[in-house]
Amino acid sequence: MNGRRARALFAVPVYPAFLAAWRDYEERYQSILSGIWLSDVLTALDSDEPTTASEAHLQWDWANDEAQEQAEAIEEAIIMAETEVSYE
């Protein structure tokens, strides 16, 4: 982000041929490759069926994820406490 705000500072130590190649990549390939990457990572973007989850279902999923994280933290605290007790 700093490079885009102050291009003169960003471009000074960079070899001009690299800078030209990078600008060419940004103009011609960046959006295409980003789309390919996103379609691979987020396979839901490729599906023809739209996913419509209710607000309650989304809240349930969020609460379930939060509960899972808290349960894992509690388990780690118990393991740490057991380890500390065994050293004393």
Summary of the structure (lengths in Angstrom):
residues: 88
radius of gyration: 24.3
end to end distance: 50.7
largest distance: 63.7
contacts: 149
relative contact order: 0.04
helix: 80%
strand: 0%
